[in-house]
């Protein structure tokens, strides 16, 4: 099955998000959200329900983290 490079793009963005967050850069949350959207699409194509649930949760947690970051909580 062809995953259109979603797995590679997701991996690169996920690693970049960890790097940026480790450097206390807000953009890391954005990279994580985009990576998880790609992983979510990958999981749908691969028909893996656990991947769909996990990445949906990561997206929600990342949005929550980004909001808290911006408000200084």
ChimeraX attribute file (.defattr): number of C-alpha atoms within 10 A of each C-alpha:
attribute: neighborCount
match mode: 1-to-1
recipient: residues
	/A:1	5
	/A:2	8
	/A:3	12
	/A:4	9
	/A:5	11
	/A:6	18
	/A:7	15
	/A:8	14
	/A:9	14
	/A:10	22
	/A:11	17
	/A:12	13
	/A:13	20
	/A:14	21
	/A:15	14
	/A:16	18
	/A:17	23
	/A:18	16
	/A:19	13
	/A:20	18
	/A:21	15
	/A:22	11
	/A:23	10
	/A:24	11
	/A:25	13
	/A:26	16
	/A:27	14
	/A:28	23
	/A:29	25
	/A:30	17
	/A:31	22
	/A:32	25
	/A:33	25
	/A:34	18
	/A:35	27
	/A:36	26
	/A:37	19
	/A:38	21
	/A:39	24
	/A:40	25
	/A:41	18
	/A:42	21
	/A:43	21
	/A:44	14
	/A:45	13
	/A:46	14
	/A:47	11
	/A:48	12
	/A:49	11
	/A:50	12
	/A:51	18
	/A:52	20
	/A:53	12
	/A:54	14
	/A:55	20
	/A:56	17
	/A:57	13
	/A:58	17
	/A:59	20
	/A:60	13
	/A:61	14
	/A:62	19
	/A:63	16
	/A:64	12
	/A:65	15
	/A:66	18
	/A:67	13
	/A:68	11
	/A:69	14
	/A:70	9
	/A:71	8
	/A:72	7
	/A:73	7
